[in-house]
C-alpha cells in the first residue's frame, strides 16, 4: 500500500487531478454564493412579503430544508447513479432556483424556489468533497478537499461583494435597479452566471473510479485512474478498491448498520457529531444574518454590507491557511484549536453585546471601542472557523467513512449538518427578539467547548492514509 501511495504521488497527472478537483469544487462555490446572497436581502424580503420575525426566519431558512433533503438523498442516489450525474442535476437546479428566487412575488413562491436551490446546495455539499476525495492521491487529498471550503468562502465573498455593489448602485437593496426590478432580485439572478459555468464544466469530467468499481465497471474505473496516474498503478488501485466495496448488490442506507453488532457503525456517529457541532457554534448566524446583526449594532445598511465583504475577505485568507496546514498539522489538532478559538471569540462577543444592551431584548448601542472590539472579535471568530472547522469538517466527511458505506454515511451526516443549520438559522431571529444578542452568542460559545471535548475524545486522525486504508481500519 505504501508503494502504491508513493507511485501515485510520483507519477500522478497532477494538473488533471487539480482540474477535476476545481470543477467539482465549483459546487462548493455555488453552495457559498447561494448561502451568502440571502444575507443582503433579509430586510428587503421582509418588506416585499410583509412577513414577521418568524416568517422572515422561515424565508431565510427554507433553503436549508432543501439542503437537508438534498444531502440525505445525494449520497445514496450517487451510489446508484454516479457522482457526475447527480452533480449535473444539481447544477441545473442551481440555475432554475436563482431565476425563480428573483421573480418570486410571494413568500410561497420564494420558499419553493429556495427549497429547490437547497436541494442543489445539499447535494453539492456532499458530492463535491466526496468526488474530490475519490480521485485525489492520499498525500494531497486533504488539500484538494479543502478546495471545497475555499470555493465556498469565495462564493460567500462574491455574494457579499455583489450584494454590496448592487445595493450601492440602486441606493438600497429594496430600491429599483435595472429594468424596473429591485436590487434584491438581481442579487439572486447573479448566481445564474456561475451556475451555468458549473453545468458546462461538469460535461468534461469523468465518473468517480470508486463508483465505477462498485458498479462493476472496473475497466472504466481503470481508464479513469490511468488518466490520473498510469496503467500499472491504476490496475493496482482497482484491485485495492475491489477489496473495500460491495460488489454483490447496490449500496443502500442500511449499510451504516454493522452486520455483526447490529448497531450503527461508531464512525457514523462521529460524522454526525462533527456535522452538527460545525453548525451549533453559530457560524451561519454570521453568514446569513450578518447585515441584520450589524444593523442591530448600530451600523447603516451600507456599512453592514461592507462589513460582510470584509468578513468574507478574512474567511478567504484563513481558508488558504487551512490548505497549507491540513497535511502538515493534521485534521484533529486543527479541529481542537478551532473549537477553543471560536468559543473564546463568541464568549467575547456575548460579553460585548450583553454590556451594550439597553435591556435584554430591545437592542444595543455600540460605538467607539466596543464597536471596534465587536468587529475584531467577529472577524477573529470567522478566522478560527475558516482555517479549522470550515474546511476540516468537509475533509473529514469526504474521507473518514469506509468505501462500503460512504454514500449512506454521507447521507446521514449531510442530513444532520443541514438540519442543524436549519435549526440554528430559524431560531436566531426568535432568540434575537426574546433574549438578545448577548445570551444568544453565549449559547453558541458553549457549543465551542463541547466541540473541543468531542473531537479530543472521539475523532481519529486520517492524515496520509488512503481511502482503502481508512476502510480497512473500520473492518
C-alpha positions in Angstrom: 0.0 0.0 0.0 2.8 2.4 0.8 4.4 1.7 -2.6 1.1 2.4 -4.2 0.8 5.8 -2.5 4.3 6.7 -3.5 3.7 5.7 -7.1 0.6 7.8 -7.2 2.4 10.8 -5.7 5.4 10.5 -8.0 3.8 9.5 -11.3 0.3 11.2 -11.0 -1.1 13.5 -13.5 -1.3 16.4 -11.0 -2.7 19.0 -13.5 -5.6 16.8 -14.4 -6.3 15.9 -10.7 -6.3 19.6 -9.9 -8.6 20.4 -12.9 -11.1 17.8 -11.8 -11.0 19.0 -8.2 -11.5 22.6 -9.2 -14.6 21.6 -11.3 -16.1 19.6 -8.5 -15.3 22.5 -6.1 -17.4 24.8 -8.2 -20.3 23.1 -6.5 -18.9 24.5 -3.2 -18.7 27.9 -4.8 -22.4 27.8 -5.6 -23.1 26.5 -2.1 -21.3 29.6 -0.7 -22.9 32.0 -3.1 -26.4 30.7 -2.6 -25.9 30.8 1.2 -24.4 34.3 1.2 -26.8 36.0 -1.2 -29.6 35.8 1.3 -27.5 37.9 3.7 -28.2 41.2 1.9 -31.8 40.6 1.2 -33.3 39.8 4.6 -34.9 43.2 5.3 -36.0 43.6 1.7 -37.7 40.2 1.7 -39.5 41.1 5.0 -40.7 44.4 3.3 -41.6 42.8 0.0 -43.6 39.9 1.5 -44.8 41.8 4.6 -43.6 39.0 7.0 -43.0 39.0 10.7 -39.9 37.7 12.5 -41.0 34.1 12.3 -41.9 34.4 8.7 -38.6 36.1 7.8 -36.7 33.4 9.6 -38.5 30.8 7.6 -37.9 32.6 4.3 -34.2 32.7 5.1 -34.1 29.1 6.5 -36.3 27.5 3.9 -33.4 26.7 1.6 -32.0 24.6 4.4 -35.0 22.2 4.3 -34.0 21.5 0.7 -30.3 21.3 1.7 -31.2 18.6 4.3 -33.2 16.6 1.8 -30.6 17.1 -0.9 -27.7 16.0 1.3 -29.7 13.0 2.6 -30.6 11.6 -0.7 -27.5 12.6 -2.7 -25.2 10.0 -1.1 -27.4 7.0 -1.8 -28.5 8.3 -5.2 -24.9 8.9 -6.2 -24.1 5.4 -5.2 -26.8 4.2 -7.5 -26.5 6.6 -10.5 -23.0 8.1 -10.1 -21.5 11.3 -8.7 -21.3 13.0 -12.1 -24.9 12.6 -13.0 -26.1 13.9 -9.6 -23.8 17.0 -9.8 -25.2 17.8 -13.3 -28.7 17.7 -11.9 -27.6 19.9 -9.0 -26.1 22.5 -11.4 -29.4 22.6 -13.3 -31.3 23.1 -10.1 -29.0 26.0 -9.1 -29.8 27.8 -12.4 -33.6 27.4 -12.0 -33.6 28.3 -8.4 -31.6 31.5 -8.9 -34.0 32.6 -11.6 -37.1 31.7 -9.6 -36.0 33.3 -6.4 -35.6 36.6 -8.2 -39.0 36.5 -9.8 -40.9 35.4 -6.7 -44.0 37.5 -6.0 -44.9 35.9 -2.6 -43.3 34.1 0.3 -44.8 30.8 -1.0 -43.2 31.2 -4.4 -39.9 32.3 -2.9 -39.8 29.4 -0.5 -40.5 26.9 -3.3 -37.5 28.2 -5.4 -35.2 28.4 -2.3 -36.1 24.8 -1.3 -35.2 23.8 -4.9 -31.9 25.6 -4.6 -31.4 24.0 -1.2 -31.7 20.5 -2.9 -28.8 21.6 -5.1 -26.7 23.0 -2.3 -27.2 19.9 -0.1 -26.3 17.6 -2.9 -23.2 19.6 -3.9 -22.1 19.9 -0.3 -21.9 16.1 -0.1 -20.9 15.1 -3.6 -18.2 17.7 -4.3 -15.9 16.7 -1.4 -16.7 13.0 -1.9 -15.8 13.2 -5.6 -12.5 15.0 -4.9 -11.7 12.5 -2.2 -12.2 9.7 -4.6 -9.9 11.0 -7.3 -7.2 12.6 -5.2 -3.9 11.0 -4.2 -3.7 10.4 -0.4 -0.7 12.7 0.1 -2.6 15.8 -1.1 -6.2 14.7 -0.6 -6.7 17.0 2.4 -5.6 20.0 0.5 -7.7 19.2 -2.5 -10.8 18.6 -0.5 -10.1 21.9 1.2 -10.6 23.5 -2.2 -14.3 22.8 -1.5 -14.2 25.1 1.5 -12.1 27.7 -0.4 -14.7 27.6 -3.1 -17.5 28.0 -0.5 -15.9 31.1 1.0 -15.1 32.6 -2.4 -18.8 32.1 -3.2 -19.8 33.8 0.1 -17.3 36.7 -0.6 -18.5 37.3 -4.1 -22.2 37.1 -3.0 -21.4 39.7 -0.3 -19.4 41.8 -2.8 -22.2 41.6 -5.4 -24.9 42.4 -2.8 -22.9 45.5 -1.6 -22.4 46.8 -5.2 -25.9 46.2 -6.4 -27.4 47.9 -3.2 -24.9 50.8 -3.6 -25.8 51.3 -7.3 -29.6 51.2 -6.5 -29.4 53.1 -3.3 -30.6 50.2 -1.2 -31.5 46.5 -1.6 -35.2 47.4 -1.8 -34.7 50.2 -4.4 -35.4 49.7 -8.1 -32.3 48.8 -10.2 -32.3 47.7 -13.8 -35.4 47.2 -16.0 -37.7 48.1 -13.1 -36.6 45.2 -10.8 -35.5 45.7 -7.2 -31.8 45.3 -6.4 -32.5 42.3 -4.1 -33.9 40.4 -7.1 -30.7 41.0 -9.1 -28.8 39.7 -6.1 -30.3 36.3 -6.8 -30.1 36.5 -10.6 -26.3 37.0 -10.4 -26.0 33.3 -9.3 -27.1 32.2 -12.8 -23.7 33.1 -14.2 -21.5 30.7 -12.0 -24.3 28.0 -12.0 -24.2 27.9 -15.8 -20.4 27.7 -15.8 -20.6 24.7 -13.3 -23.1 23.0 -15.6 -20.9 23.3 -18.6 -17.7 22.2 -16.9 -19.3 19.1 -15.5 -19.6 17.8 -19.0 -15.8 17.4 -19.2 -15.1 15.4 -16.0 -15.2 11.5 -15.7 -17.2 9.5 -13.3 -15.6 8.6 -9.9 -13.5 5.5 -10.2 -14.7 4.1 -6.9 -18.3 4.4 -8.0 -17.4 2.6 -11.3 -15.7 -0.3 -9.4 -18.8 -0.6 -7.1 -21.0 -0.6 -10.2 -18.9 -3.5 -11.7 -17.3 -1.2 -14.3 -13.7 -2.0 -13.4 -12.4 -1.3 -16.9 -13.8 2.2 -17.0 -12.5 2.8 -13.5 -9.0 1.7 -14.5 -9.2 4.0 -17.5 -10.1 7.0 -15.3 -7.4 6.2 -12.8 -4.9 5.7 -15.6 -5.6 9.3 -16.8 -4.7 10.4 -13.3 -1.6 8.1 -12.7 -0.5 5.4 -15.2 -1.9 2.0 -16.3 0.2 -0.1 -13.9 -0.7 1.9 -10.9 -4.4 2.2 -12.0 -4.7 -1.6 -12.1 -3.3 -1.9 -8.6 -5.7 0.7 -7.3 -8.7 -1.0 -8.9 -7.7 -4.2 -7.0 -7.4 -2.3 -3.7 -10.8 -0.7 -4.2 -12.4 -4.0 -5.0 -11.5 -5.2 -1.5 -13.3 -2.4 0.2 -16.6 -2.1 -1.8 -19.7 -4.3 -2.1 -20.0 -6.0 -5.4 -22.9 -8.4 -4.8 -25.5 -5.6 -4.6 -26.1 -1.9 -4.8 -25.2 0.2 -1.7 -28.2 1.1 0.5 -28.8 3.3 3.5 -28.9 0.3 5.9 -25.2 -0.2 5.2 -24.4 2.2 8.1 -25.5 -0.7 10.4 -22.8 -3.2 11.3 -23.9 -6.7 10.3 -22.1 -8.2 13.3 -23.2 -5.9 16.1 -26.5 -4.7 14.5 -25.6 -1.2 15.7 -24.7 1.9 13.7 -21.0 2.0 12.9 -19.3 4.2 15.5 -17.6 6.3 12.8 -21.0 7.3 11.5 -21.9 8.8 15.0 -18.6 10.7 14.9 -19.5 12.1 11.5 -22.9 13.1 12.8 -21.3 14.8 15.8 -18.9 16.8 13.6 -21.6 17.8 11.2 -23.9 19.1 14.0 -21.2 20.9 16.0 -19.9 22.8 13.0 -23.3 24.5 12.9 -24.1 24.8 16.7 -21.1 27.1 17.1 -23.2 29.6 15.2 -21.2 30.3 12.0 -24.2 30.7 9.7 -25.8 33.2 12.0 -22.9 35.4 10.9 -23.2 34.5 7.2 -27.0 34.6 6.9 -27.8 37.4 9.3 -24.6 39.4 9.2 -26.2 42.6 7.8 -29.1 42.3 10.2 -26.7 41.8 13.1 -24.5 44.8 12.3 -27.5 47.0 11.7 -28.8 45.9 15.1 -25.4 47.0 16.4 -26.0 50.5 15.0 -24.4 50.2 11.5 -26.1 51.6 8.5 -27.3 49.2 5.8 -24.4 50.2 3.5 -21.8 49.8 6.3 -23.3 46.5 7.4 -23.0 45.1 3.8 -19.4 46.4 3.6 -18.6 44.7 6.9 -19.8 41.5 5.3 -17.4 42.0 2.4 -14.5 42.5 4.9 -15.5 39.3 6.8 -15.7 37.4 3.5 -12.1 38.5 2.8 -11.0 37.3 6.2 -12.7 34.0 5.5 -10.9 33.5 2.2 -7.4 34.4 3.6 -7.6 32.0 6.5 -9.0 29.2 4.3 -5.7 29.4 2.4 -4.0 28.9 5.8 -6.1 25.7 6.2 -4.9 24.4 2.9 -1.3 25.0 4.0 -1.8 23.4 7.4 -4.1 20.4 6.8 -1.4 18.0 5.6 1.3 19.4 8.0 -0.6 19.7 11.3 -3.4 17.1 10.7 -7.2 17.2 10.9 -7.7 16.5 14.6 -5.4 19.2 16.0 -6.9 21.9 13.8 -10.4 20.9 14.9 -9.4 21.2 18.5 -7.7 24.6 18.0 -10.7 25.9 16.1 -13.2 24.8 18.7 -11.4 26.6 21.5 -10.7 29.7 19.4 -14.3 30.0 18.3 -15.5 29.6 21.9 -13.3 32.4 23.1 -14.3 34.8 20.4 -18.0 34.0 20.8 -17.7 34.5 24.5 -16.1 37.9 23.9 -18.9 38.8 21.5 -21.5 37.7 24.0 -19.9 39.9 26.7 -19.7 42.9 24.4 -23.3 42.6 23.2 -24.6 42.0 26.7 -22.9 45.1 28.1 -24.0 47.1 25.1 -27.7 46.2 25.5 -30.2 48.8 26.6 -32.1 45.8 28.0 -32.2 42.0 27.4 -34.3 42.3 24.3 -34.7 45.7 22.6 -31.4 46.4 21.1 -27.9 47.6 21.6 -26.0 50.8 21.4 -22.4 50.4 20.4 -19.8 52.8 19.3 -16.1 53.7 19.7 -14.1 50.9 21.5 -17.0 48.5 21.9 -17.9 48.6 18.2 -14.3 48.0 17.2 -13.9 45.2 19.6 -17.1 43.6 18.3 -15.8 43.8 14.7 -12.4 42.3 15.7 -13.9 39.5 17.7 -16.4 38.6 15.0 -13.6 38.5 12.3 -11.3 36.5 14.6 -14.1 34.1 15.1 -14.5 33.8 11.3 -10.7 33.3 11.1 -10.7 30.4 13.5 -13.6 28.8 11.7 -12.0 29.4 8.3 -8.8 27.5 8.9 -10.3 24.8 11.1 -14.0 23.7 11.2 -14.9 25.3 7.9 -12.8 23.1 5.6 -11.7 20.3 8.0 -15.2 19.1 8.7 -15.7 18.6 5.0 -12.3 17.0 4.6 -13.3 14.5 7.4 -16.7 13.7 5.8 -15.0 13.2 2.4 -12.5 10.7 3.7 -13.4 9.2 7.1 -16.0 6.7 6.1 -15.4 3.2 4.7 -15.9 2.6 1.0 -18.6 0.1 1.9 -21.0 2.6 3.4 -19.6 6.0 2.4 -22.7 7.1 0.5 -25.1 6.1 3.2 -22.9 7.7 5.9 -22.6 10.9 3.9 -26.4 10.9 3.6 -26.9 10.8 7.3 -24.1 13.2 8.1 -25.3 15.6 5.4 -28.9 15.5 6.8 -27.6 16.2 10.2 -25.4 19.1 9.0 -28.2 20.9 7.2 -30.8 20.0 9.8 -28.6 21.7 12.4 -28.1 24.6 10.0 -31.9 25.0 9.7 -32.4 24.8 13.4 -29.8 27.5 14.1 -30.9 29.7 11.3 -34.7 29.7 12.0 -34.2 30.2 15.8 -31.8 33.1 15.6 -34.4 35.8 14.9 -36.5 34.4 17.7 -33.5 34.4 20.1 -32.6 37.9 19.0 -36.1 39.2 19.7 -36.5 37.4 23.0 -33.2 37.1 24.9 -30.9 39.4 22.9 -27.5 39.0 21.2 -25.5 38.6 24.4 -27.1 35.4 25.7 -27.6 34.0 22.1 -23.8 34.2 21.5 -23.1 32.8 24.9 -25.1 29.6 23.9 -23.0 29.3 20.7 -19.8 29.8 22.7 -20.8 26.9 25.0 -21.0 24.6 22.0 -17.5 25.5 21.1 -16.3 23.9 24.4 -18.5 20.9 23.7 -16.9 20.6 20.2 -13.4 20.6 21.7 -14.2 17.8 24.1 -16.0 15.8 21.4 -13.0 16.0 19.0 -10.5 15.1 21.6 -12.4 12.1 22.7 -13.9 10.6 19.5 -12.1 11.8 16.4 -9.3 9.7 14.8 -6.6 11.3 12.6 -6.8 10.4 8.9 -3.9 12.4 7.6 -1.8 10.5 5.0 -4.0 7.4 4.8 -5.6 6.2 1.5 -9.3 5.7 1.5 -8.8 2.0 1.3 -6.6 2.0 4.5 -9.2 4.1 6.3 -11.8 1.4 5.1 -9.6 -1.4 6.4 -9.3 0.3 9.8 -13.1 0.1 10.1 -13.4 -3.6 9.4 
